[in-house]
Amino acid sequence: MVFIMKKIVLFLTAIVLFWPKAVFAQDVTTLDTSYKPSFTDTVLDEDDEDDDPVIDLDDNSVYVDGPRKRYKERHAGPFVRAPKQNIEEPSTQQRSAIQDYDPSMGAPNPKFFLFDVITKTAKDVYNLQIERTDVPAALLKDQLTFKMDKGPLENVHIWTAIQSNFSTTIPERGDTDSKFDVGLINILIDGQFKGGKENFRIMLDPTHRSSHPDFMQPFFQDLYIETHRIAHTSILVGNSRPGVGIEGAQSPYTLAFINRSQISRNLANIRKFGIRVRGDYSLMDYDMGIYSSSTNFTSFFPGHEFDAWMNIKPLGKTDGRFGKLVTGGGIQSGEKHGMSYYLTGAYAGYEYKRFWTKFEYARANGSNGGSGLTDKRSQGLFVTVAYHLTKKLEILARYDQFDPDRTISNNLQREYTLGTNYYLKGQALKLIFNYVYCQNDNKVDSHRLMMGTQILL
């Protein structure tokens, strides 16, 4: 046994001494999209998580300086393959092939290309200018988008979204409560097939949810394939966020406040499996689908659900000279485990230069949204107004009212919110501050201070 071990050690030593040293090349490419977002996608809707999560990102409008150059072209130095060297027999005085890194060297040392890539990437992120705030953009989109030369895929983009907040609740009677909350951690894989007509998304959510003791049920969020072979139309098959209301179907990455409105978080804000068809025209758009009434893959097919929403855009052909106006409405009708539910909603939104506002109303006879399956007859509304003081600084206010059960009197829940958003790098890196006054007919009123951050990598 000792003899065999000595042989193995000698063999491994020979490999280390005589194996040729090589420097590997790396090629990172940029996802080139040609999708032009509709007004609903930008002003009123914001991708997945989805911004609506099924809307592609538009680098031509998100970034001030247009499409980014390929990462390889901008950082040619560390990616150049080192010239082949003649491998000679090592002498007894052979030195290590790794040389010391000297920051004063004019040209980058290929032996330390990883250090150089990190340095240059940090500088790129620091200098990145993202002007728009109504669609999401990832800080490392160039670096984490890969082009496939072989196979059915054209490119794949891997990115991550992280939201966190610290809140202090001060009831008018009782003890103050402070807590830190990781709002979400999303890992997304966006891919485009050859030809650019089909795309897919896989979104994983490892965030701990106390309301879901089974970790795997909410782990898979977006899981769909989408085709754009019909003009002005997309057809989606899989798990996605249904178009129930405007804010209810909105991506969490472009929300104006830390929390959604009460009608959105109670009656919508859930993902379901089904077939979804969306159309986008200059004067109107629509979103309709047939789904399983199951949520988070808790059961196979407990019932069916039909959702339909339509928006009218009266100023759609005026090129924004008079602002952008959208009015719309929709229904949701379904059945789950023998219980029927039905919801109607209406919406109006307007944007002009730095100002925007939106109003939404919902009325439900039973619902199957974020608060779960219930037969309660609820209704609510909210009004938001906002103004951009600068391209980076936004102030806003919201009045939010919700009646969890219309058959019971004196149970209204009202929230008055004042907020400030500071967009360091658009939605990719922003700071949020909210003050919320919670007024309840049957509970103690309270004040809440919330500070949050969002990072899209």
N, C-alpha and C positions, 0 to 999 in steps of 0.2 A: 504493500500500500504506500509506504514512504517513497519507494522508487517511482511509482506512478505519479504521485503528487509532485515530485521533482521534475518529471517530464512535462507535466502540465504547466508548471511555473516557467520553465525554460521556453516552452512554446508561446505562451502569452507575452513573455519579454521580447521574443523575436518579432512578434506582430507589432508591438509598440515601437520598436526601434526602426523597423524597415517599412512600415506602412506609409505610403505617400500622403503628404499633407495636402488638403484641398480647401478651397474657399468656395462656398456655395452662393449662387445667385438667387435673388428673390425678386418676384415681379408682382407688384400690387397694382390693380387697375381700378378704374372708377366706373360705377354703375351709370350708364347713360340712358336716361329716361326721356321720353318725349311726351309724357302725359301732361296735359294742360288742365289744372284743377278748375272745377266749376265754382260758381259763386257759393253754392251750398257747401262745397268742400272747404272753401277758404274762409269766408266771412262768417257763415253760420255753423259750419261743421268743422271739426278740427281733428287725422288718422291714427292701428291699433294701436292702440292700444291701442289710433287708430285713429288722433286724428281720426272721422269714421275709419276704423282700423283697416278697411279694405281698399282705401284710396292710396295710390302710389304717391311718393314724394316727388316734388318738382324742383330740382336743383336750379333750373334756369331762372326761377323767380325767387327762390329762398335765398340764394347767395347773391350778394351785391355784384360781385365781379363775374357773374355768369357761371357756366359749367367749369368745374375745377379740372386742371390738367392732370394727366395721368401721373400717379405718384412716382412712377419710375423715371419719367422725364424730369421731374422737379428734383429728384434725389439720385442722380445717376451715379454719383461717386461711390457709395458703399455697395451698389449693386453690380459693379463691373467685376466680371469673373477674373480672378488673378491669372496671369499668363502661366502656361505650363512650364514646369521646371524639370530639368534633367535630374533624375533621382540617382544619386551617387551612393556608393557604399559608405555608411557612416563610420567615422573615425572614433577612436576611443575618447576624443575630446569633443564629441558632438554636442552642440548647444540646442536648447529648445527652439522650435520653429516659431513660437509666439514671441513677438517683440514687445517691448514696453511702449505704452501709448503716450505720445507726446502731443498735448493740445496745441502747441505752437506750430505744428507741422502744417504746411500750406494745403496739402492734399490729404483727404481722409485715408486713414490706414485701413485697408480691406480686412485686416485681421480683427478689427473692432467695428465692423459695420453695424452691429446691433446697437452699440452705444451711440453711434452717429445717427442711426434711424430714430432712436428715442429722442435725441436732442433736437433733430430737425422737426419731428412730429410735434414736440412741445412748442416750438416756435411757430409752426403752422397754426396750431390751435389758438395760440395767443393772438396771432394776427388775423384770424378768421373773422370776417365781417358777415353777419347774418342779419338782413334787414327786416324780413317779414316775420310776424309773430302769430299769424293765423294758420300756419301749417308747421309740423314738426320737422326738425333737421338734426341729424346726429353729428357730433363733433368729429368722430373718426370715420365718417362715411367713406372717404377716399381710401383710407388705409385698410378698412375691413370689408371692402367690396372686391370680389374675386371673379375674374373672367375664366370661363371654362372652355378650353379649346376642343375637348372631346366630350361625348355624351350628349344627353338631351337638354342639358341646362346651358344657358348663355352666360348667366352671372348669378352670384349669390352674395347677399349682404347680411352680415351678422352684426347685430347691435343690441344694446342694453339700455333700459330705462330704469331710473331710480328716483323715487319720491320719498321724502321724509318731512316730518313736521314736529314742532314742539308747541304744545297748547297748554294754556292755563284757564280753567273754568272757575269763575267766581260767582257762586249763587248769592242771591240777595239775603238768603238765610241758610246758614250751613257752612261747611268747611270748603276751603279752596282745594281744587284738585289739579295737579300738574302732571303731564306725561309726555314722553317722547314716543312717536309712532313712525314706523317704517310703512308709509302708505302703500307702496308697491315696489316690487323688484320684478321686472319683465326681461326675459331673454327672447329676442326675436330673430328669426331666420326668414328673410325675404328672398325669393328666387324668381328668376324669369327664364322661361323656356326658349329654345331656339325659335327665331322668327318674331319674338316680342309680342305675340298675341295672347299668350297664357302666362300666368304668374301664380305663385303660391305663397302662403305665409304659415309659419309655425311659431306660436308664441307660448312660452312656458312661464308660469308664475309660481316661483317657490316661496312667495311671501306667506308667512304664517297667518292663518285666519282662524280666530277663535270660534267663528260661526260654522266652520267646516272641520270637524274633528278628523275626517278622512282626508289626509294630505293630498292624495292623488286625484280626488274629484275636481278641485279647481286648478290642478296643476297644468292641464292642457286648456288653454283659453282659445285663441284663434288657431284654427286648423282647417284650412280650406284651399281650394284651387279655383281660379277665376279666369274666364276667357273674355276677350274683347273683339271677337271676330265680326260682330254686327256693329255697324256705325252707331255711335251715340249710346251704345248699350253694353252692359257687362252682365255676365251670368256667373253666379258664384254657387259652389256646392261645398258644404262643410259646416264647420262650427264658426259662427261670427256673432257680432252684436247686432240684433235686429233693429230696423229703423222705426223704433217706437218713440215718437217725439224727436225734436231737434237735439236738445241737450242730452236726452236719454241715449241717443245713438252716437254721441260725440266721443272722440278719443279723450282719455284722461290727460294726454300730453299737452292739450291745448285748452284746458279748462281755464276760465277766467279767475275762479276762486279755488281754494283748497278743496272745499266740499261742493258736490253737485247740489242743485236745488232739491227741495224735498220731494216734488213729484218725480224727478228724475231718479233719485236714489231709492225711492220706494216702489215706483210703478214700472221702471225700466232698468237700465244699467245691468243687463244680464246677457249671457251668450247662450244660443241655442243652435241645434243642428238642423239644416234644411237646405232648400234651394231658394236662391234670392236673385231677383232681376232688378237692375237699376238702369235708368235712362237719364241722359243729361242733354238738354237742348237750351238754346239761348233764352227762351221765354218760359220754360218749365223744366222740372225734373221730377222723377218719381223713384220710389223704392218700395218693392213689394216682395213677399216671400211666403212660402209654406214651410213650417217647421214642426219638429217634434216639440211637445210642451215640456219635455225634460230639460233640466238645467244642470250644468256641470257633470254630465254623463252619469247622473244618479240612477237612471233607469233607462231601459231600451226605448220604449215608445208608449208612455203612459197616456198619450192623447195627442191631438193635433192643434196647431195654431196658425192663423192667417193674419199677416200684418201688411198694411198698405198705407203709404204716405205720399202726398203730392204737393209740390211747391209751385207757385206761380211767380214769375219774375217780370213785372210790368216794365221795368227799365232795362231789360236785358239787352236791348239793341241801341242803347244810347252811349255806349263806351264809358260809362261811369261819370258822364258830365254832370248828371243830377243826383249822383249817389247810386246806391244799390238797395233796392227794395225787394223783399221776399215775403210772401204770405202763403200759408199752407195749412193743411189739416190731414188727419188720418184716423184709422181705426185699428183696433186689435181685437180679435175674437178667437177664443180657444176653449179647450176642455182638457182637464187633467184629473185622472183618477175619478172620473164621474162628476167633477165639479166644473161648471162653466164660468167663464169670465169674459168681460167685454169692456173695452176702453175706447174713448174718443178724445181727440186732442186738436188744438188749433195753435197757430204760430204767426207772428209778424216780427220782422227784423229790418232794420235800416242802418246803412253806413254811409257817411259822407266825410271824406278826408280823414281827420284824426278822431272823429266822433263815431260811435256806434251804439245801438240800443237793440234790445230784443225783449219780446213778450211771449209767454207760452202758458197755455191752460190745458188741464187734463181732468177728465171725469171718468171714474171707473165703477162698474158694478162687478166687483170681484177683480182680482189682478194676479199676475204670476210674474212679478218683477223682483227687484232687489230685496224686498222685505219678505219674499216667499209667497206661496200660494195662499190666498185668502178670499173669502166671500164678502168682505166688508165693502161698503159703498163709500168710496173716498173721492176727494177732488182737491185740486190745488192750482196755484198759479204763481208766477214770478215775473218781475220786471227788472231788467238790468240796464244801466246806463254807464258808459265809459268814455274816457277821453285820454288820448296820448299827449302828454305834455311835451315829450320828446320821443325820438324813435325808440329809446330804451325805457323810458319811464311812463307808466300808465296808472291812472287813478280810476276807480270804479265804485259803484254802489248798487245794492240789490235789495229789493223787497220781496220776501218769499213767504207764502201762506199755504198751509196744508190742513185739510180736515180729514183725519184718518177714518172717520165713520160718520156719514151724514145723518144716520138714524139717531145719533146721540148729540144732544145740544151741549154747548159750552165746552168744547174740546179742541178749539182751534190752536194751531201751533204757528207762530210767526217768528221769522228771523229777519233782522235788519243788519245788513253787512256793509261795511266800508273796507275797501281793499286797495293795495298798492302792489304793482308788479314791476320789478326791475329786470329787464332782459339783458343780461351781460352778453349772451350769444344767442339771441332769439329764444325759442323754446328749448334749445339744447342746453342752456345753462341760465337759470333764472332764480330770482329770490322773490318770495311772496310774503306779504303781511296782510292778515285779515283781523278785523274787529267785528264780533258778532254779538248782537243783543238778542237773546232768546226770550220771547214772550209767550207764555202758555196760559190758557184759560184754567187748566186744572193742575198745573204744576208751579213750582217756584221759579220765578224769572231768574235769568242768569246772564253774566257777561263772559265772553270768551275771547282770549287773545291767542292768535295762531301765527306762527312763523314757519315757513316751509321753504324747501329747496327742490329743484328738479335738475337732473343731469341725464342727458341722452348721449350715449357714447357709440 
